[in-house]
Amino acid sequence: NRGFTEMHCMSGHSNFVSCVCIIPPSEVYPHGLIATGGNDHIICIFTVDNPAPVYVLKGHKNTVCSLSSGKFGTLLSGSWDTTAKVWLNDRCMMTLQGHTAAIWAVKILPEQGLMLTGSADKTIKLWKAGRCERTFTGHEDCVRGLSILSEMEFLSCANDASVRRWHISGKCLQVYYGHTNYIYSISVFPQCKDFVTTGEDRSLRIWKQGECVQTIRLPAQSVWCCCVLDNGDIVVGASDGIIRVFTQSLERTASAEEIQAFENELSQASIDPKTGDLGDINADDLPGREHLKDPGTRDGQTRLIKDNGKVEAYQWSVSEGRWIKIGDVVGSSGATQQTSGKVLFEGKEYDYVFTIDVNESGPSYKLPYNITDDPWLTAYNFLQRNDLNPMFLDQVAKFIVDNTKGQTLSTSAQFSDPFTGAGRYVPGSSSGSSTVPAADPFTGAGRYVPGSASSTVAAVSGADPYAGMGAYQSAAVKVENIYFPKEDAVTFDQANPTQILGKLKELNGSAAEEHKLTEDDLIILEKLLSATCKTSAETPTAQQLETLWKAVNWPEDIVFPALDILRLSVRHPTVNENFCSEKDHVQLITLLLKFLNPEGKQANQLLALRALCNCFVSQAGQNLLMEQRDEIMTQAVEMKSCNNKNIHIALATLTLNYAVCLHKVNNVEGKAQCLSVISTVMEVVQELEAIFRLLVALGTLISDDINSVQLAKSLGVDSQIKKYASVSEPAKVKECCRFVLDLL
């Protein structure tokens, strides 16, 4: 059977559907799933045998225009809201933020954890574990399509009428030209580097060895999408609402009647010369029908002739050795405005030239329009060209429709762009895209290493793996998993109060007058230290905490001893309750995040991270850090680029403490962020103690949670950690790694 039959009409969207993608079979859904993205901001997921969705994914704030599926049930979506989202089953795991305009194209690469997004901001971004690794620049207009060639290479197509081949290292390897207008879609032939493209120039083009070897014209202006089937057939969808399949196979070729009907349809199409698809046309200079006696020189070559005052377009077919009519060229009669009813504007003929007043006081603008144009695209281009507010898009388009009373000539105008139909996206007007907080502007210089930075974690018990120093060498018998899931936070307890106070007094001597602490203040801080380091039984007082707050607001270059006192004090329930309570909590986080600035002093970075870790000892601190998780993790992960092993250990510990909290609650987005941080930090950290803590964090997160296991796999964490399974010393790294790999 050559044809396809309709099995189901699936419904679930309240407005047009702009993308479709297949999710491969899994144990739960042995026939796979179908995902659709719509103008109603949602994604519907269907099984093959049911017309209603199994579930609906909500989260995007604008049209979902692109979908791609990966291994382990992951789905990547791109939207006009400028974000892409990673979904696992029915949950959003991550939001990829960084593009400044709509994301038209998304693809999951074969190597785990790598994803691509192409945007109307003219760039392509490569994401790893949810973070942007690289931005590819080169296209001169909106990127519309992406296609994967191999683990290392991919193709992109754009509104600049070019196709580019890229290496994932960022290098553009080749640029292909051939289309004369926007290219909407690109698809690769199985097991090779040849590909097909479709676009706004009525054509499907087939590319082999980097050359366009065949051009197939269609009787519709916009050829929105194409895909190559496993058998090598090419499927295209166009603006006339028809899906057509092209084949090289004789068994599957359509009947002579069907082919004749297609040719007739093609020959009756009206081609608008202003699209530039056929180059510049001057009707007076064209030859007559005799010109078609000479054979063409290559497949797809076009030739225009004039017959009885009408201009006709023909295309050469090598296989059939004849010229096939591909349409009548309208509006190229060379007539004057009086005889053709056309209006001249900037030397070109138009059906209408409207005068638009955007506001009473400002200038009026000319808007030329042909009835073969798409009113939305015209309105959009008009606003762009005159630098007018995109909010006027609907009004201008409606004005055009009302004043032309919907007259159309060509077949294309009945169908609006499925990607940009009504209410279409306008760059820059997208609302509600949240931006990642920028790095803190406070920077410090100079370098000081705190005297007490021997930084080993205090041993808790002989068999505690955090105690370092191979605390349990006798475990040569069957190793049991004593590592995770971890139940309690890990803290930095080691202290030398005398040394800290000595440094504080020394720096207080050189502090500016407005920052100086009095003798009384210093005594108060000494009492606070002894209360929180368990050397006295007193409870910290409000006065002591006020004095500490004054000290931690010292300038960056002298604040570290005060930060050290804060790090030790915050472990005390009274201090934790006070600093992390509803009333003051935002101040504490703002203060500590100010020090997590890649340009800042390492001593401050280290102590701020340790203070955050120690906040987890009490419920108030846990609540606060969980509430501010997104901002804290986003800023803390930047510390990965410091080449200081103690900072790396503190960062790994903060991640571990988050994993401990997240293991107890069902917070999918939190777990996804934590997994992304683990994967990102693993890439750069060499210090084995930090690696060990990240492994414990990973094990804790994925224990008893199949969703997190799948997400960790799709991020490629298993291949990232394999090398630690063979570390000889310390043994805890190898053992913990093997337990984690067992779960993955």
C-alpha positions, 0 to 999 in steps of 0.5 A: 500500500503506497498511501497513508490512512488517518487513524485518529483525529486527536484533540486537546488544544484550544488553538493551532498546533505548531509542532509534533514529535514522537517520544520513543517506546518505553516499558509504560508505553510500549508503542511510544507517545506523541507530543504536540505543542500549541499556541495555547502555551501547552503541550499535549501527550497522546498515546497512539490509540486514544484521541484524548491526551494522557496528560498535559504539560503546562509551564510555558507562557507563550506558544510552544513551537518546537519539540524534541525527544531524548532517551529515558523519556525526556522531552525538550520544548522551545517557546516564544516565551524565549525559554526552553524546558526539559520535561521528564514524564509529566514534570518540568525538570529545568528551564533553559534561559538565555535567549533574548527572543523566541526559540524556534528550534530545539534538538536533543543531541545523541551524547547524553545531557547535551541540548541545542536551541535555535532562536529568533535572536539569530543564535544557537545555544548548546546546553549541558546539564541545563547550563549554556556551554556555548553560543553559535553566531553566524546566521543573519536572521531568525534560526528556524530549524536544527538537524543532527548529523552525528554526535559532533555535528549538526545543521541549522537553517534560518530566515537568512536563506542559508543552511550552516553545518556546525561542529559542537566545538563552536566552529561553522564548517560550511554554509549552503546557499540555494533557497531564495527566501526563509528556510523553515525546516531541515531534515537529514537522510538516515545514515548519511550527511545528505539533507532536505530543506523547505521554505518560503520560496515554494520549494523543497530542495534536496542536498547531496555532498553539499550541493543542491541536486534537486528542487521540487516546486510546490503549488503553495507559497510556504512549505512549512515542514519536511521530514525524511522517513526511514525508507528515504521518502520525503514528507512535506507540509505546506500552506495549502493544508496538504501533506505530500510524500515524494519518493525515489521508489518505483513501487511507491510512486503515485499513479499517472493521474495523481502526478498529472493532477499535481502538475496541473495544480502547479501550472495553475499557481500564481507566482508573485514576482515580488517574492524574488523566487524567480529573480527580477522579472522584466516582462518586455524582455522575455522570449516566447514559447519557442524558448522551451524547445532548448533543453535545460542544463540542470535539474530544477532550472527555471525559465520564464516565457511570455505567451499572449501577454501572460508570463509563465514559469517552467522548470526543467526535469532531468528525469523526464527530459521536459519543461514542466509548467510551475505557474503563472507569474502575476502582476508582471505585465509591465502595465502602468498604474492606470491599466493594472490598478496597482499603486506605485511605492518606492518604485514597486507596484502594490495592490494597496498603499495605506497611510498609518497614523500610530499616534496623533502627534507623530508622523504617518507611515506608508504601508504597502500591501499586496493581496498575495501577502500574509497580513501578519507578516506584512504588519510585523515587517512594517513595525520592525522597519519603522521601529514601532512598538510590537504591541500594535501588531494585532491592530495593524494586521486587523486594519489590513484584513478589514481594508482589503476585505480578505481578497486573496489571489494566491493559494497561500493566504488562506493559511496563516503561518502555523508558527506565527498565526494570529497573536504571533510572536514579536521579538522583545515583546515577550512577557514574563521571561525571568532572567538569571540574577546577574553577578553581584557588582561588589568586588574585592581585590587582594588575597588573604588566607584565614589563619585557621584554614586547615579546613578539615571537617571535624570527625564525628565518629570513628566510622564516619566517612566525612572524617577523612584519614581513612577512618575505617580501614577494617571494612575489607569484608563485604562493603555496605552502603554507609554513605547515602541516603544521607539523613543530616546536614554536614557542617563546618565546625572546626574553630580556633576562637583565640585566633579569630578574635586576635585577627578581628582586633588587629583589623579593627585597629586599622578599620575606618572610624565608622566601622570601628568596634568599641572595646565593649563590642569586642568583649560581646563578640568574644562571649558570643563565640564562647556561647556558640562554640560550646565553651560556655553554657550561656545563650546568645543574646540579642545584643550579641547578635546586633554586634555581630550583624554590625561586624559582618557588614564591614568592608570586603577586605577586612570582613572575614573574621566576622564572617567566621564568627557568623559561620560558627554562631549560626549553628546555635539554635538561638542564632539560627532562629534569629538570623533565619526567621521570617523577619530578617531572613532576606538580609542574611541571604543577600549578605552571604550572596554578595560574597559569592562573586567570582571576582571577590576575595577567596576567604570571603567566598569560602566562609560565606559558603561554609556559613550557608552549609551551617544554616542547615543545622536547624529547621529555620535555616533549612526553611530559609535555604529551601525557600531561596534555593534557586537564587542561592544555587544559581550563584553558588555554582559560579564558585566552581571556577575558583581554583581553590580546593577548600571552596570546592569542598564547601560548594560540594557540601552545600549541594549535599545539604540541599540533597539531604533536604530534597530527599525528604520532600517531593520537589521535582524542580529542586532535585533537577536543579541540584542534579544539574549543579552536581553534574556541572561542578563534577566537570571542573572539580579535581579535589577528591573530598569534594568529589566524594561529597558530590557523589553522596549528594547524587546518591541521596537525591536518586535514592528511592526516586525513579524520576531522579534516576531517569533525569540523572541518566539523561544528563549523562551523569553515569558516564561522568562519574565512572572514572571514580569507581577505580580511585584507589585512595581514599577508598570511600570515593570508589565505594560510594561511586560504585553504590551510585552506579548500581542505582543508575 
